[in-house]
Amino acid sequence: MAGVDGLILGACKAVSVPDWLPDLTAWTSDDWSALGTNLTAGIALAAGVVALGQFREARRLRLEQAQPYVACFVERTQGHDQALDIVIRNFGTTIARDIRIEVMPPIMRAWPPGQKPEPVFIPGQLPALVPGQEWRTWWDYGPARSEKHLISRHDAVVSYRDSQGAELPPIPSVLDWAEYEDVGIIVTKGMHEAATALEDVNRTLKSFKYRASGGLEVFARDADAVDERLPAEFERRKAAHAESTGQVMPGSPASDKLPAAGPLKRMGHHLRRFLRGRLHQ
């Protein structure tokens, strides 16, 4: 065993140790305790730096979430799939102030047909928009626009300030009518169509007037009584028709079904038959 220890000690002495490394074999317990304290302090410092970075990132995200976000974009007109609106909306969580809108080139509208295109009014400035509030205007109608050669792409830039008056980065966007051309659509009916139908019902009810001064005229019908009366009415009309046919054309099959007539009626029948026979001769 003594020989092995001697070999190990000789090997350790043969290894050259750099001068800048401490002689760990000469360290006392106090030295090792100081090293542990320094390592703990270093780890705590690194954790503090990481926590500070996370705090700053969370603060930045919190500030961004608490800021307004105003954008200008295109949206289909509700209830009209072939028409488009231009919308300026605040998607943020706080109020946006001093909103400035620039659109180039100016937007034109083709409607109504048969007239020259007219410019679409876009406000150059809006005082404020609260969260979720929007400004909207109708752009154009697709079938009317297809008949005229108008510029379809427009560049919009929205600048604004936050609730504290600080200027925020502008928000650019593109308003392009061509993106909505040749797009398959499904016509759906919603509240707009329901309101239109109610207006038609209202106009119809207003036409049901008893007098010019107003009032509602109501027609009541007893369906069972009418259904019972219809067959009897039909038989009465049938008998009246047979009787009139027999009087005009005696001898016809219908005249055989006539009820018994009085002497004067029989004399009239014979006289008409005699005159008709003389005429045929």
Secondary structure, 3 states (H helix, E strand, C coil): CHHHHHHHHHHHHHCCCCCCCCCHHHCCHHHHHHHHHHHHHHHHHHHHHHHHHHHHHHHHHHHHHCCCCEEEEEEEECCEEEEEEEEEEECCCCCEEEEEEEEECCCEECCCCCCCCEECCCCCEEEEECCCCEEEEEEEEHHHHCCCCCCCEEEEEEEEECCCCCECCCEEEEEEHHHHCCCCCCCCCCHHHHHHHHHHHHHHHHHCEEECCEEECCCCCCHHHHHHHHHHHHHHHHHHHHHHHHHHCCCCHHHHHCCCCCHHHHHHHHHHHHHHHHHHC
